[in-house]
Amino acid sequence: MSLTLKPLIYLIVTYRFFIKTFEDYITKLTNYWYPGTLNSPHIICFSEHHLRNDQLHHLYINKYKLVANCCRSFHKRGGVCIFIQEFFSYSTIDLNEFCHECIIEACAMKLDSHSLNVCVLVIYRSLSGDFVQFLHLLD
């Protein structure tokens, strides 16, 4: 009996920019890679995107789709979201019952794959929020 090992190599690329608007971030980000090429990230996670739900759902990133998000309704700023390249199969994980503005904002998704078990979770905690309540909701 022979055992064949297939190497699994995954490259995770992160970008960090100081931005004034979310649209500015998209412009700066896409200057570093062309969406859909080998060097473009498969999944893009944003925290503190500052957009309302209606604004986020009208945002277009070439070759990507919005798969999960949490937006604020009453306070400014905050929010988290996940974009994934169009050709991936995924399932959204509903975390709405755990999200509370200015305390914990989270979203998650799972890749639908038989060979990999990958979940992506994005969490944002506002510094002005109650830390003890954040820990309680996180638990």
C-alpha positions in Angstrom: 0.0 0.0 0.0 1.4 3.4 -1.0 0.5 6.7 0.6 0.5 9.8 -1.6 0.6 13.1 0.1 -0.6 16.1 -1.9 1.0 19.4 -0.7 -1.5 22.0 0.3 -0.1 25.5 0.1 -2.3 28.4 0.8 -1.1 32.0 0.6 -2.9 34.5 2.7 -2.3 38.1 1.7 -3.3 40.9 3.9 -3.5 44.6 3.1 -3.5 47.5 5.6 -4.3 51.0 4.5 -5.3 54.2 6.2 -8.5 55.3 4.4 -11.1 58.0 4.7 -13.9 56.2 2.9 -14.7 52.6 2.0 -14.6 53.4 -1.7 -11.1 54.9 -1.3 -10.1 51.5 0.2 -11.5 49.6 -2.8 -9.5 51.9 -5.2 -6.3 51.4 -3.2 -6.8 47.7 -2.8 -7.4 47.1 -6.5 -4.3 49.1 -7.4 -2.3 46.2 -5.9 -4.0 43.3 -7.7 -6.3 42.7 -10.6 -9.5 40.9 -9.5 -9.6 37.3 -10.8 -5.9 36.8 -11.2 -3.7 34.4 -9.3 -2.4 37.1 -7.0 -5.8 38.4 -6.0 -7.2 37.2 -2.6 -9.9 34.6 -2.7 -11.7 36.1 0.3 -11.7 39.7 1.4 -12.7 40.6 5.0 -13.5 44.2 6.1 -13.9 45.5 9.6 -15.1 49.0 10.4 -16.3 49.6 6.8 -18.6 52.5 8.0 -21.4 51.7 5.5 -25.1 51.2 6.1 -26.7 48.0 4.9 -28.2 49.6 1.8 -24.9 51.2 0.8 -23.0 47.9 1.3 -25.4 45.9 -0.9 -24.9 48.4 -3.7 -21.1 48.2 -3.5 -19.5 46.5 -6.5 -16.1 44.8 -6.4 -15.3 43.2 -9.8 -15.3 39.4 -9.7 -16.5 39.3 -6.0 -19.8 38.9 -4.2 -20.9 40.0 -0.8 -21.6 36.8 1.2 -21.9 38.0 4.9 -22.2 41.3 6.7 -23.2 43.2 9.8 -24.0 46.9 9.6 -25.0 49.5 12.2 -28.4 51.0 12.1 -28.2 53.7 14.8 -24.6 54.6 15.3 -22.0 55.8 12.8 -19.0 53.8 11.5 -18.4 50.2 12.5 -19.6 47.2 10.6 -18.0 44.0 9.1 -18.4 42.2 5.9 -16.9 39.3 3.8 -16.5 39.3 0.0 -15.6 36.1 -1.9 -14.6 35.5 -5.5 -17.6 34.7 -7.6 -16.7 31.1 -8.5 -16.6 29.8 -4.9 -19.4 27.9 -3.4 -20.2 29.0 0.2 -22.7 29.0 3.0 -23.4 32.1 5.1 -23.4 31.5 8.9 -26.1 33.7 10.5 -24.7 35.5 13.6 -27.3 38.2 13.8 -28.5 37.1 17.2 -25.1 37.7 18.7 -24.5 41.2 17.1 -25.1 44.3 19.1 -24.1 47.8 17.9 -21.0 49.2 19.5 -20.4 45.9 21.5 -19.9 43.1 19.0 -20.3 43.2 15.3 -19.6 39.9 13.5 -20.3 37.9 10.3 -19.1 34.5 9.1 -19.2 32.1 6.1 -18.1 28.6 5.3 -16.6 27.3 2.1 -18.5 24.5 0.6 -15.8 22.0 -0.1 -15.4 18.3 0.3 -11.6 18.5 0.7 -11.4 21.5 3.0 -13.3 22.6 6.1 -12.8 26.4 6.2 -14.9 28.9 8.1 -14.1 32.7 8.0 -15.2 34.9 10.9 -14.9 38.7 11.1 -15.4 40.3 14.5 -15.2 44.0 15.4 -15.4 45.4 18.9 -15.8 49.2 19.4 -13.5 50.6 22.0 -16.4 52.6 23.4 -18.4 49.4 23.9 -18.8 47.4 27.1 -15.9 44.9 27.2 -17.5 42.5 29.7 -20.7 42.3 27.6 -18.5 41.7 24.5 -16.8 38.8 26.2 -20.2 37.4 27.3 -21.6 37.6 23.8 -18.4 36.1 22.3 -18.7 33.1 24.6 
